[in-house]
Amino acid sequence: MPDTILVPAETLHRQLTAVFAAWGMSGEHANTAAMIMVDTDLTGIDSHGVGMLPHYQRLFREGRLDPKATPTIARDHGPGVLIDGHAAIGHVPAHLATTTAIEKAREFGIGVAAVTNSNHYGAAGWYARLAAEQGMIALSLTNSSHLMVPLRGTQPALGTNPIAFSAPTRDPARPVLLDMATTTVAYGKISIARRAGKPLPPGWALDENGEPELDSARASDARRLAPLGGTREQGAHKGYGLALMVEILCATLTGAGSAQLHTGHFFLVLNPTAFRDREGFQADLDDLLTRLRDNPPADPAAPVLIPGDPEHDTTVERRRDGIPMVQTLVEEVRVVCEESGAAFLL
């Protein structure tokens, strides 16, 4: 049996919707969540696509995820809205929030949509990319389960609390797209290392004494991640501070509270035409990106990249060849199918 199989995107989408349908999710919501998860795997962000399915199954089993929930707009104040996710899978209220913020930005020049009472929404960058494809600048933030140990601490108190930023270029398929955790790595990276039986680099995870944990299996169980930077000397105070900012916007502002029980999201969308003509904006952005790409590389074989370049190139490759899945993950999906009563299609 090969260690890795290549799964066509369409097959993976059918597998995910089969599971969601078995949970009782509507066809529209199942398609939305599956689309976002498959798109995420296509970009190479394997930690936030189908690899999250066992976690979502656990949330469903524990009654923390309601697959039949329909998100609603709880508050609407001009350019700002609050959406109640009603404990739906996070992709569904996050998609509603992003599209709502885009429409608000078309009307007001700025759109802000916050979400409360949600769940994990996958990759933050997917929502920022959606706005960029509509010609908008966007920020996408979410709090998450407590995994980050604060600087000088020993116990998790914040999430990986990612930040995604996008800006539209003349090519809708190649926006500027930054998507980063405020921990050194996302927890999914720990899971990937565990599935592969690989050790962790120093600065990814911590043990109970706040020292580096290199064993991926122990790190996966302990769930203690270091802030971005790893150590104070390498800038961990910056990752910690950014995570706190995300927590305030996603949990405190929305009323979601601690992501140990609830999750909140925050989306800011800006319409460039509220500030200047689009052609001038795009021309100046082109000049900026060209200047960066033309920067002489330290290694001629590795030119300077723009955030979003690797994801674009990986998407092209994976649409052609398929999405790689290690056998450990395939078996985890099989277990989810057995528990949920869905057909196993991989």
KEKE-3310 file (N, C-alpha, C; in steps of 0.2 Angstrom, whole numbers, plus 5000, padded with zeros to 4 digits):
npx = (5004:5003:5012:5006:4992:4985:4971:4958:4951:4937:4933:4937:4928:4916:4917:4918:4905:4897:4899:4895:4881:4877:4877:4866:4867:4862:4861:4866:4874:4883:4889:4896:4905:4912:4918:4926:4935:4941:4947:4956:4965:4969:4978:4988:4988:4988:4985:4973:4962:4954:4961:4956:4944:4942:4942:4931:4921:4923:4919:4905:4901:4902:4892:4895:4895:4883:4876:4864:4862:4857:4865:4863:4860:4863:4865:4864:4872:4874:4889:4894:4891:4885:4885:4877:4882:4876:4882:4885:4895:4911:4914:4902:4895:4906:4908:4896:4898:4909:4904:4894:4901:4909:4898:4894:4906:4905:4895:4897:4911:4918:4917:4913:4912:4908:4908:4899:4898:4902:4912:4927:4934:4942:4955:4961:4965:4957:4945:4949:4955:4943:4937:4947:4946:4935:4940:4943:4952:4956:4955:4956:4951:4952:4948:4953:4954:4962:4979:4991:5005:5007:5020:5032:5024:5017:5006:4993:4984:4979:4973:4979:4976:4975:4980:4975:4978:4973:4976:4970:4976:4980:4978:4965:4967:4979:4981:4989:4992:4993:4994:4994:4998:4998:5005:5021:5019:5004:4993:4989:5000:5008:5000:5002:5016:5015:5007:5016:5027:5037:5050:5049:5055:5065:5056:5043:5034:5030:5035:5028:5036:5038:5049:5057:5048:5051:5046:5034:5022:5020:5019:5008:4998:5000:4997:5003:5008:5021:5022:5023:5039:5045:5055:5059:5070:5070:5058:5046:5037:5031:5023:5014:5008:5001:4992:4984:4978:4970:4962:4955:4947:4940:4934:4932:4926:4915:4908:4909:4918:4929:4938:4938:4926:4918:4919:4924:4924:4932:4930:4937:4934:4939:4936:4945:4942:4936:4945:4954:4956:4953:4962:4974:4977:4979:4990:5000:5002:5006:5018:5025:5025:5032:5045:5048:5049:5060:5070:5087:5090:5097:5100:5101:5092:5081:5070:5064:5048:5031:5019:5007:5011:5016:5005:4997:5004:5004:4991:4988:4996:4990:4977:4979:4986:4981:4976:4987:4986:4991:4992:4988:4979:4969:4964:4959:4949:4941:4937:4929:4919:4913:4908:4899:4891:4892:4896:4911:4923:4936)
npy = (4994:5011:5025:5037:5044:5051:5061:5066:5083:5084:5071:5072:5082:5076:5066:5074:5081:5070:5065:5077:5077:5066:5070:5078:5090:5104:5104:5115:5121:5111:5110:5122:5122:5110:5115:5125:5118:5109:5118:5124:5113:5111:5122:5119:5120:5109:5107:5113:5108:5094:5087:5092:5086:5075:5082:5090:5080:5076:5087:5088:5076:5078:5088:5101:5107:5111:5104:5107:5120:5137:5152:5169:5186:5196:5209:5225:5238:5249:5250:5240:5223:5210:5193:5179:5163:5152:5140:5133:5123:5132:5137:5140:5152:5160:5162:5168:5180:5186:5188:5197:5207:5211:5216:5227:5235:5238:5247:5256:5258:5253:5238:5229:5214:5204:5188:5178:5164:5153:5140:5132:5139:5134:5139:5155:5163:5159:5167:5180:5179:5177:5190:5198:5193:5199:5212:5218:5224:5215:5209:5195:5186:5175:5168:5154:5137:5135:5135:5142:5145:5159:5171:5169:5160:5144:5137:5134:5148:5156:5155:5149:5159:5166:5177:5184:5193:5201:5208:5214:5210:5213:5201:5190:5178:5178:5185:5196:5188:5185:5173:5169:5160:5165:5158:5149:5139:5132:5122:5111:5108:5101:5090:5085:5081:5072:5062:5058:5053:5061:5071:5087:5104:5115:5127:5126:5119:5117:5110:5105:5113:5124:5123:5118:5106:5092:5080:5074:5067:5068:5082:5083:5078:5086:5099:5112:5126:5137:5155:5165:5166:5159:5161:5174:5181:5179:5185:5182:5189:5197:5189:5184:5196:5199:5189:5191:5203:5198:5190:5199:5206:5196:5188:5195:5207:5202:5195:5182:5176:5164:5153:5140:5136:5143:5151:5165:5176:5189:5201:5212:5223:5232:5244:5249:5259:5269:5276:5280:5281:5265:5261:5268:5263:5250:5251:5256:5246:5236:5241:5240:5227:5222:5228:5221:5208:5209:5211:5207:5190:5180:5167:5162:5152:5153:5164:5180:5179:5183:5185:5172:5167:5153:5146:5148:5142:5129:5125:5125:5114:5104:5103:5097:5085:5080:5079:5076:5063:5056:5039:5038:5049:5045:5034:5039:5047:5037:5031:5042:5041:5029:5031:5041:5036:5038:5035:5028:5035:5036)
npz = (5000:4995:5003:5001:4993:4978:4976:4966:4966:4964:4969:4982:4986:4984:4994:5006:5006:5007:5020:5027:5023:5029:5042:5042:5037:5026:5008:5002:5012:5015:5003:5003:5014:5010:4998:5002:5010:5001:4992:5000:5002:4989:4988:4995:5009:5019:5032:5035:5028:5022:5032:5044:5046:5055:5067:5066:5066:5079:5086:5082:5087:5101:5102:5100:5088:5077:5064:5057:5059:5054:5050:5056:5053:5066:5071:5062:5056:5046:5038:5046:5053:5063:5064:5069:5072:5077:5081:5070:5057:5055:5042:5036:5042:5041:5027:5024:5031:5025:5011:5014:5020:5009:5000:5008:5007:4994:4994:5005:5004:5014:5023:5037:5045:5059:5067:5079:5090:5083:5074:5070:5056:5045:5033:5035:5025:5014:5014:5013:5001:4993:4994:4987:4975:4971:4969:4980:4995:5010:5027:5037:5051:5065:5081:5091:5097:5113:5112:5111:5121:5132:5131:5143:5150:5154:5151:5139:5133:5123:5106:5090:5082:5068:5055:5040:5025:5010:4994:4979:4962:4945:4939:4944:4949:4955:4968:4980:4995:5011:5024:5039:5055:5072:5080:5080:5071:5063:5072:5065:5058:5067:5068:5055:5055:5066:5060:5050:5057:5061:5069:5078:5074:5085:5093:5088:5097:5115:5131:5147:5155:5148:5139:5124:5114:5105:5101:5090:5093:5107:5107:5100:5108:5120:5116:5116:5110:5103:5103:5088:5082:5093:5104:5116:5112:5098:5095:5100:5108:5099:5091:5101:5105:5093:5093:5104:5100:5089:5097:5104:5094:5089:5099:5111:5106:5098:5107:5108:5117:5126:5116:5119:5121:5112:5096:5087:5073:5062:5049:5038:5025:5012:4999:4986:4978:4985:4990:4980:4961:4953:4943:4945:4958:4955:4946:4954:4963:4955:4951:4964:4967:4956:4959:4970:4966:4957:4965:4968:4970:4984:4981:4965:4960:4968:4968:4974:4981:4981:4994:4993:4980:4981:4985:4974:4963:4968:4968:4954:4951:4959:4954:4942:4945:4957:4974:4987:5000:5015:5020:5034:5036:5027:5032:5044:5039:5034:5046:5051:5042:5044:5057:5055:5046:5033:5015:5011:5000:4996)
capx = (5000:5008:5011:5002:4988:4983:4964:4955:4948:4930:4932:4937:4922:4910:4918:4916:4898:4893:4899:4891:4874:4875:4876:4860:4868:4858:4865:4870:4879:4888:4893:4900:4910:4917:4921:4932:4940:4945:4951:4962:4970:4972:4983:4994:4988:4985:4983:4966:4957:4951:4964:4952:4937:4941:4941:4924:4917:4923:4914:4898:4899:4901:4887:4897:4894:4876:4876:4858:4861:4858:4868:4858:4862:4860:4865:4866:4873:4877:4894:4896:4886:4887:4882:4877:4883:4872:4886:4886:4902:4913:4914:4896:4894:4912:4906:4890:4901:4913:4900:4891:4906:4910:4893:4894:4911:4903:4890:4900:4918:4921:4913:4915:4907:4910:4904:4900:4895:4904:4917:4933:4932:4947:4960:4959:4966:4951:4940:4953:4955:4937:4937:4952:4944:4930:4943:4943:4957:4953:4958:4952:4954:4948:4951:4953:4955:4968:4985:4997:5007:5009:5027:5034:5019:5018:5000:4990:4979:4976:4974:4984:4973:4978:4979:4975:4977:4974:4975:4968:4980:4976:4976:4961:4970:4986:4981:4993:4988:4996:4990:4999:4996:5002:5010:5026:5016:4997:4992:4989:5007:5010:4997:5005:5022:5013:5005:5022:5032:5043:5051:5048:5060:5064:5052:5036:5030:5033:5033:5025:5040:5040:5054:5055:5046:5053:5042:5028:5017:5019:5017:5001:4994:5000:4994:5006:5012:5025:5021:5027:5046:5048:5058:5059:5075:5068:5053:5040:5033:5027:5017:5010:5004:4996:4987:4980:4974:4965:4957:4950:4943:4936:4931:4929:4921:4909:4905:4910:4922:4935:4937:4938:4919:4915:4924:4922:4928:4932:4932:4937:4934:4940:4935:4950:4939:4933:4951:4957:4953:4956:4968:4980:4979:4982:4997:5005:5003:5010:5025:5027:5026:5038:5051:5050:5051:5066:5076:5092:5090:5103:5101:5097:5087:5076:5069:5059:5041:5025:5014:5002:5014:5017:4998:4994:5008:5002:4984:4989:4999:4986:4971:4981:4988:4977:4978:4990:4984:4995:4987:4985:4974:4964:4961:4955:4943:4937:4934:4924:4913:4910:4905:4894:4886:4893:4900:4919:4924:4943)
capy = (5000:5017:5029:5043:5043:5057:5061:5072:5088:5082:5065:5074:5086:5072:5063:5078:5082:5064:5065:5082:5075:5061:5073:5082:5097:5105:5103:5122:5122:5105:5112:5128:5119:5106:5119:5129:5114:5107:5124:5124:5107:5113:5127:5116:5121:5103:5107:5116:5106:5088:5085:5095:5082:5071:5087:5092:5075:5076:5093:5085:5070:5081:5092:5108:5109:5109:5104:5110:5127:5142:5158:5174:5193:5198:5217:5228:5245:5252:5246:5235:5218:5205:5187:5173:5157:5147:5134:5129:5123:5139:5139:5143:5159:5164:5163:5173:5186:5188:5190:5203:5213:5213:5220:5233:5238:5241:5252:5261:5259:5248:5233:5225:5208:5200:5182:5175:5158:5149:5135:5132:5140:5132:5143:5162:5166:5158:5172:5185:5178:5178:5197:5200:5191:5204:5218:5222:5223:5212:5206:5189:5184:5171:5165:5147:5133:5137:5131:5146:5147:5166:5173:5168:5156:5137:5133:5137:5153:5159:5151:5150:5166:5168:5184:5184:5199:5201:5214:5212:5212:5213:5194:5188:5171:5179:5191:5196:5184:5183:5169:5166:5159:5169:5154:5148:5135:5130:5115:5106:5106:5096:5084:5082:5078:5066:5057:5056:5051:5065:5076:5094:5109:5119:5133:5125:5117:5118:5105:5107:5118:5130:5121:5116:5099:5090:5074:5076:5063:5071:5088:5083:5077:5091:5105:5118:5129:5143:5161:5166:5169:5154:5163:5181:5184:5178:5189:5178:5194:5200:5184:5184:5202:5199:5184:5195:5208:5194:5188:5205:5207:5190:5185:5200:5212:5199:5192:5174:5173:5160:5148:5134:5134:5147:5154:5171:5178:5196:5202:5219:5223:5239:5245:5254:5265:5273:5280:5282:5277:5258:5260:5271:5259:5244:5252:5257:5239:5232:5243:5238:5219:5221:5230:5216:5202:5211:5211:5201:5184:5177:5161:5163:5147:5154:5171:5183:5178:5187:5180:5169:5163:5146:5143:5148:5136:5122:5124:5123:5107:5099:5102:5093:5079:5077:5081:5070:5062:5051:5034:5039:5053:5042:5029:5044:5049:5031:5031:5047:5039:5023:5034:5045:5032:5040:5031:5030:5036:5037)
capz = (5000:4995:5009:4999:4987:4975:4976:4963:4970:4964:4973:4989:4987:4985:5001:5011:5006:5009:5027:5030:5022:5034:5048:5042:5034:5020:5002:5001:5017:5014:4997:5005:5018:5006:4993:5005:5012:4995:4989:5005:5001:4983:4989:4999:5016:5021:5039:5036:5023:5024:5038:5050:5046:5061:5072:5065:5068:5086:5088:5081:5092:5107:5103:5100:5081:5075:5056:5054:5060:5049:5053:5055:5055:5073:5071:5056:5058:5040:5036:5051:5054:5068:5062:5074:5068:5080:5082:5063:5055:5054:5035:5033:5044:5039:5020:5024:5034:5020:5006:5017:5020:5002:4998:5012:5005:4988:4996:5009:5004:5019:5026:5043:5048:5064:5069:5086:5091:5077:5075:5066:5049:5040:5032:5035:5018:5009:5014:5011:4993:4990:4993:4982:4968:4969:4968:4987:5000:5015:5032:5039:5057:5069:5087:5090:5103:5116:5110:5112:5128:5131:5133:5150:5153:5154:5149:5133:5135:5117:5100:5084:5080:5062:5052:5033:5022:5003:4990:4972:4957:4939:4938:4949:4951:4959:4973:4986:5000:5017:5028:5044:5062:5076:5083:5075:5065:5065:5076:5059:5056:5072:5066:5049:5058:5069:5055:5046:5062:5061:5075:5077:5075:5090:5092:5086:5103:5121:5135:5153:5158:5144:5135:5117:5114:5099:5099:5087:5096:5113:5106:5098:5114:5125:5113:5118:5104:5105:5099:5082:5085:5097:5110:5117:5108:5091:5093:5102:5111:5093:5090:5107:5105:5088:5095:5109:5095:5086:5102:5106:5089:5087:5104:5115:5102:5096:5113:5107:5123:5125:5110:5122:5120:5107:5091:5083:5067:5061:5043:5036:5018:5009:4992:4984:4974:4990:4991:4973:4956:4953:4938:4949:4963:4952:4943:4959:4966:4950:4952:4970:4966:4952:4962:4975:4962:4954:4970:4967:4975:4987:4978:4959:4959:4973:4967:4978:4980:4984:4997:4988:4975:4982:4985:4967:4960:4971:4965:4947:4951:4962:4950:4937:4947:4963:4981:4991:5006:5018:5022:5040:5035:5023:5037:5049:5035:5034:5053:5051:5037:5048:5063:5053:5042:5026:5011:5010:4993:4994)
cpx = (5004:5007:5007:4998:4986:4975:4962:4951:4940:4928:4932:4931:4916:4911:4916:4908:4894:4893:4894:4883:4872:4874:4869:4861:4864:4863:4869:4875:4885:4892:4898:4906:4915:4921:4927:4937:4944:4949:4957:4967:4973:4978:4989:4994:4984:4983:4976:4961:4954:4955:4960:4945:4937:4940:4934:4920:4917:4918:4907:4896:4898:4896:4889:4897:4887:4876:4870:4857:4861:4860:4863:4862:4859:4860:4867:4866:4877:4883:4896:4890:4889:4882:4883:4877:4879:4875:4886:4894:4905:4913:4908:4895:4900:4911:4901:4893:4905:4909:4897:4895:4908:4905:4893:4900:4909:4899:4893:4907:4922:4916:4916:4910:4911:4905:4905:4896:4896:4908:4922:4931:4937:4952:4958:4960:4961:4947:4943:4953:4949:4936:4941:4950:4938:4933:4944:4950:4953:4958:4953:4955:4949:4952:4950:4955:4962:4974:4991:4999:5010:5016:5027:5029:5021:5012:4996:4984:4976:4977:4979:4982:4977:4976:4980:4974:4978:4973:4974:4974:4976:4974:4972:4964:4976:4985:4987:4989:4993:4992:4994:4996:5001:5006:5015:5023:5008:4998:4992:4995:5010:5007:5000:5012:5021:5012:5011:5028:5038:5044:5050:5054:5059:5060:5045:5032:5034:5031:5030:5029:5042:5046:5052:5053:5047:5049:5035:5022:5015:5017:5010:4996:4994:4997:4996:5011:5016:5022:5025:5034:5049:5050:5058:5064:5074:5061:5046:5035:5028:5021:5012:5005:4999:4991:4982:4976:4969:4960:4952:4945:4938:4932:4928:4924:4915:4905:4905:4914:4927:4933:4937:4930:4916:4920:4920:4927:4927:4934:4932:4938:4934:4939:4940:4947:4936:4939:4955:4954:4957:4962:4974:4982:4982:4989:5002:5007:5007:5017:5029:5029:5032:5045:5053:5053:5058:5072:5081:5092:5097:5105:5097:5092:5081:5074:5064:5052:5037:5021:5008:5004:5014:5010:4995:4998:5006:4995:4984:4991:4994:4979:4973:4982:4984:4980:4981:4987:4988:4990:4984:4979:4968:4961:4957:4949:4938:4933:4928:4918:4910:4906:4899:4889:4887:4897:4907:4920:4931:4946)
cpy = (5006:5021:5035:5041:5050:5057:5067:5076:5086:5076:5068:5078:5081:5068:5067:5080:5076:5063:5071:5081:5070:5064:5077:5089:5098:5105:5110:5123:5117:5107:5118:5126:5115:5110:5122:5124:5111:5112:5125:5119:5109:5118:5125:5117:5115:5103:5110:5113:5099:5085:5087:5090:5078:5076:5089:5087:5074:5081:5091:5080:5073:5087:5100:5111:5106:5110:5107:5117:5132:5149:5164:5181:5195:5206:5219:5235:5248:5248:5240:5230:5213:5199:5182:5167:5151:5140:5130:5128:5130:5141:5143:5150:5163:5166:5169:5180:5190:5191:5197:5208:5216:5218:5227:5237:5242:5247:5258:5263:5255:5244:5229:5220:5204:5194:5180:5168:5153:5143:5136:5133:5138:5137:5150:5165:5164:5164:5178:5185:5179:5186:5200:5198:5195:5211:5222:5220:5220:5209:5200:5186:5180:5169:5158:5144:5135:5132:5135:5147:5154:5166:5172:5163:5148:5133:5137:5142:5157:5154:5152:5157:5168:5174:5182:5191:5198:5207:5211:5214:5212:5206:5192:5182:5172:5185:5191:5193:5182:5179:5166:5165:5164:5165:5152:5144:5134:5123:5109:5103:5101:5089:5080:5078:5072:5060:5054:5053:5055:5070:5083:5098:5112:5125:5132:5123:5117:5112:5109:5112:5124:5129:5118:5108:5097:5084:5076:5073:5066:5078:5088:5082:5083:5098:5111:5121:5136:5149:5162:5169:5163:5156:5171:5184:5184:5182:5186:5183:5197:5195:5184:5190:5202:5194:5187:5200:5204:5192:5193:5206:5202:5187:5190:5205:5209:5196:5184:5172:5168:5154:5141:5131:5137:5150:5160:5173:5186:5197:5210:5220:5231:5239:5250:5260:5270:5278:5283:5279:5270:5258:5263:5266:5252:5245:5253:5250:5235:5234:5241:5231:5218:5223:5224:5209:5203:5211:5205:5196:5182:5171:5161:5158:5148:5161:5173:5181:5183:5183:5178:5166:5156:5143:5143:5142:5129:5120:5122:5115:5102:5098:5097:5086:5076:5080:5075:5069:5056:5046:5035:5043:5049:5037:5033:5046:5043:5030:5036:5044:5033:5026:5037:5042:5034:5035:5033:5030:5036:5031)
cpz = (5000:5001:5008:4993:4984:4973:4972:4967:4970:4968:4980:4991:4988:4992:5006:5012:5008:5017:5030:5029:5027:5041:5048:5039:5028:5014:5001:5006:5017:5008:4999:5009:5014:5001:4996:5008:5007:4992:4993:5003:4994:4983:4992:5006:5019:5028:5040:5032:5026:5031:5044:5051:5053:5067:5072:5068:5076:5089:5088:5086:5099:5108:5102:5093:5079:5067:5053:5055:5054:5052:5051:5056:5061:5074:5064:5056:5052:5038:5040:5053:5059:5066:5068:5070:5071:5080:5075:5062:5053:5047:5033:5036:5042:5031:5020:5026:5028:5014:5008:5017:5014:4999:5002:5009:4998:4989:5000:5008:5009:5022:5032:5045:5053:5065:5076:5085:5085:5079:5070:5059:5043:5039:5032:5029:5013:5008:5012:5003:4990:4989:4988:4975:4966:4969:4975:4991:5006:5021:5035:5045:5061:5075:5086:5097:5106:5115:5111:5119:5128:5134:5141:5154:5152:5151:5143:5136:5129:5111:5095:5081:5074:5059:5044:5030:5014:5000:4982:4967:4950:4937:4944:4952:4955:4963:4977:4992:5005:5021:5033:5051:5066:5081:5078:5069:5068:5068:5070:5057:5061:5070:5060:5051:5061:5065:5051:5051:5062:5067:5073:5077:5081:5089:5090:5093:5109:5126:5142:5156:5154:5140:5129:5117:5106:5096:5097:5091:5103:5112:5104:5103:5119:5122:5116:5113:5106:5101:5093:5084:5089:5103:5110:5112:5101:5090:5095:5105:5105:5091:5095:5107:5099:5089:5099:5105:5092:5091:5104:5101:5088:5093:5109:5112:5100:5101:5112:5114:5121:5120:5113:5121:5114:5102:5088:5078:5066:5053:5041:5029:5016:5002:4990:4981:4979:4992:4985:4968:4955:4949:4942:4954:4960:4949:4948:4962:4962:4951:4959:4970:4962:4955:4967:4971:4959:4958:4969:4972:4978:4984:4971:4957:4964:4973:4973:4977:4983:4988:4993:4982:4976:4982:4977:4963:4962:4968:4958:4947:4953:4958:4945:4940:4953:4969:4985:4998:5009:5020:5029:5040:5032:5028:5042:5045:5035:5041:5054:5047:5041:5054:5061:5049:5034:5022:5011:5003:4991:4992)
residu = (MET:PRO:ASP:THR:ILE:LEU:VAL:PRO:ALA:GLU:THR:LEU:HIS:ARG:GLN:LEU:THR:ALA:VAL:PHE:ALA:ALA:TRP:GLY:MET:SER:GLY:GLU:HIS:ALA:ASN:THR:ALA:ALA:MET:ILE:MET:VAL:ASP:THR:ASP:LEU:THR:GLY:ILE:ASP:SER:HIS:GLY:VAL:GLY:MET:LEU:PRO:HIS:TYR:GLN:ARG:LEU:PHE:ARG:GLU:GLY:ARG:LEU:ASP:PRO:LYS:ALA:THR:PRO:THR:ILE:ALA:ARG:ASP:HIS:GLY:PRO:GLY:VAL:LEU:ILE:ASP:GLY:HIS:ALA:ALA:ILE:GLY:HIS:VAL:PRO:ALA:HIS:LEU:ALA:THR:THR:THR:ALA:ILE:GLU:LYS:ALA:ARG:GLU:PHE:GLY:ILE:GLY:VAL:ALA:ALA:VAL:THR:ASN:SER:ASN:HIS:TYR:GLY:ALA:ALA:GLY:TRP:TYR:ALA:ARG:LEU:ALA:ALA:GLU:GLN:GLY:MET:ILE:ALA:LEU:SER:LEU:THR:ASN:SER:SER:HIS:LEU:MET:VAL:PRO:LEU:ARG:GLY:THR:GLN:PRO:ALA:LEU:GLY:THR:ASN:PRO:ILE:ALA:PHE:SER:ALA:PRO:THR:ARG:ASP:PRO:ALA:ARG:PRO:VAL:LEU:LEU:ASP:MET:ALA:THR:THR:THR:VAL:ALA:TYR:GLY:LYS:ILE:SER:ILE:ALA:ARG:ARG:ALA:GLY:LYS:PRO:LEU:PRO:PRO:GLY:TRP:ALA:LEU:ASP:GLU:ASN:GLY:GLU:PRO:GLU:LEU:ASP:SER:ALA:ARG:ALA:SER:ASP:ALA:ARG:ARG:LEU:ALA:PRO:LEU:GLY:GLY:THR:ARG:GLU:GLN:GLY:ALA:HIS:LYS:GLY:TYR:GLY:LEU:ALA:LEU:MET:VAL:GLU:ILE:LEU:CYS:ALA:THR:LEU:THR:GLY:ALA:GLY:SER:ALA:GLN:LEU:HIS:THR:GLY:HIS:PHE:PHE:LEU:VAL:LEU:ASN:PRO:THR:ALA:PHE:ARG:ASP:ARG:GLU:GLY:PHE:GLN:ALA:ASP:LEU:ASP:ASP:LEU:LEU:THR:ARG:LEU:ARG:ASP:ASN:PRO:PRO:ALA:ASP:PRO:ALA:ALA:PRO:VAL:LEU:ILE:PRO:GLY:ASP:PRO:GLU:HIS:ASP:THR:THR:VAL:GLU:ARG:ARG:ARG:ASP:GLY:ILE:PRO:MET:VAL:GLN:THR:LEU:VAL:GLU:GLU:VAL:ARG:VAL:VAL:CYS:GLU:GLU:SER:GLY:ALA:ALA:PHE:LEU:LEU)
# end
